[in-house]
Amino acid sequence: MSSPLQVVRFLLRNSRRIGVSVAGAVVLLAGLVMLVLPGPGLLVVALGFAILGTEYAWAAAALERTKDATRRAGRAARSVGRRRPRERFPPERRP
């Protein structure tokens, strides 16, 4: 039969994993919702994967993919605002 100390350790170990799983899933789902609604969707998704990554290897790998996607999205967003400077005179009206 198991000692009471072993039972307590078993419950504490599993309750932590359950708590991390629930918290990570809630944050991850909130981030997914924010991808279509206003809010920092990719950032919250990355946070959800970071929370889940403390317990699950697949979530740590997904976090790396999310970081890459966030970097690409940031570069794309920065490049949208860049335009070539307008020429002072159009080619046909140059002095």
N, C-alpha and C positions, 0 to 999 in steps of 0.2 A: 504494500500500500504506500502511497505517496505521503510525504510529510507535508504539513501545512505550509512550510516555507517554500517547498517546491511548487505547490499549487499557486501560491501568491506570485512567485516568479513567473510561472507560466501565464497567469492572467495579466500581469503587468507587461510582459513582452508582447503578447497578442493585442492588448488594448492600445498600446502605442502604435502598432502597425495599423490597426483598424482606424484609430484617430488620424493618422497621417493619410491613410487612404481616403477617408471621408473628406478631410480638409482639402487635400490635393484635388480630388474630383470636383468639389464645389468650386474651387478657384478656377480649375480648368474649364468647367462648363460655363462659368461667368465670362471667361475670356472668349470662348467660342461664340457666345451670344453677342459679345462686344465686337466681333468681327463684322456683324451685319448691322448692329446698332451703334450709336455714338459711344466712343470710349476707346481706351488704349488696348485693343484686343490682343495684338501680338505680345505686348508686354505682360498682360495678365495670363495668357496661355503659357508663356515662358515661366512665369512664377508658379503656375500650377504644375508644370513638368518638373520644376526645381524641387517643389515640395514632395512630389511623388518619387523623384529621383533619389531621395534619401533612403527609400525602401526598395525600389524596383530598378533593375538595370535597364529595362526597356524604356522607362521614363527618362533616365539619364541620357540614353541615346536619342530619344525624341527631343530632349532639351537642346542637344547640340544641333539637330536639324532645325529647330525653331530659331536658335540664335543665328544660324546661317540665313534663314529666310528673313529674319528681322534686319540683318545687315543689308541684304539685297534690297529690301523694301525701303530702307533708309537712303541707300544710294540712289534708287530710282526716284524717290521723293525730292532729293536734293537736285537731281539733274533736270527735273521738270521745270523749275523756275529759271534755269539758265538759258539765255538766248544770246545770239550774237548781237553785238551792239549795232544799232541802225547806222547806216551810212548817212553822212550829213547831206550829201547830194546824191540823188539817184544817178545811175550810170549815164542816162541820156541827158542830164542837165548839169553835168560837171563843167566847171569853168575851164 
